[in-house]
Amino acid sequence: MAAAIITVNSNGSVRIEGDFEIRDKEGNVYDLGGREIVSLCRCGLSQNKPFCDGSHKGNFEHEAKAFALPPKKQA
């Protein structure tokens, strides 16, 4: 399986595809039912968090454009 690819969709979810697992804050792995592609909610409206259920449609705006982060702060 290919390495994970994460795509930030404009006005929508974050799509993850490839070889990955998703864990909760306690380290428990979500059972993805064999899926190799999932979408995570960014808008906070999904009834199926952390997964996207399409509730963002018409309620969330963000134009996803890649940019460079500033340099890491040195300790």
N, C-alpha and C positions, 0 to 999 in steps of 0.2 A: 504494500500500500504506500502511496506517496506521502511525503511529509505534509503536515497541515498547512492549509492556505486559509488565511483570515481576510475576508473582504468586508469593509465598512460600506454598506449601501446608503446612498443618498435617501433621505426621508424614510429610513427604515432600519432594519435589523443589521446585526453583524452575522455574516455567514461563515461557517467553519466547515471545511471539507478536507478529507484525507485521513491520516492516521492521528487520532487525538483521543483524549478522554476529558471529561468535565467532572470536576469535583466540587463539593460544597465546602463551606468554611471549616468543617471538621475533617475533611479529607475523604469523605464518602463519595464513591463514584456513582454518577447518574447512570442508570440503565438506559441506553440509547436505542435499545431494541434492534441492534444491528445496523443502524443508520451510519452512513459515512458522510452525510451532509446534514447539518442542523443550522438553525438561525436563532440567535440570541436577541432578546428584547433590549432595546435602547431607550424606549420612550416611557417605560414604567406602566403602560396601560394593559399589558397582556394578563390574561387570567391564568396563564400557564407558565409564569416566570420560573426559571430564567429564560424560557424558550419563547420565541415570537409566535403569536397567534393571529397576526395581521391587524390588531386593534389600532395600530399607529396610523393607518390609512386616513388621511385628512386631518390628523391630529398632531403631527410631528414633522418638523422641518429642520433639516440639516443637510447642507450640500457637502458631501464627503469628497474632499480634495486632499491628496497627500501633501505633506510638508515636512520639513526637517525640524526635529526638536532642538532646543538649545543644548549646548554641551552640558554633560553631567556635572553637578557640583562636586568639587573635590573636598574630601573630608579633612 
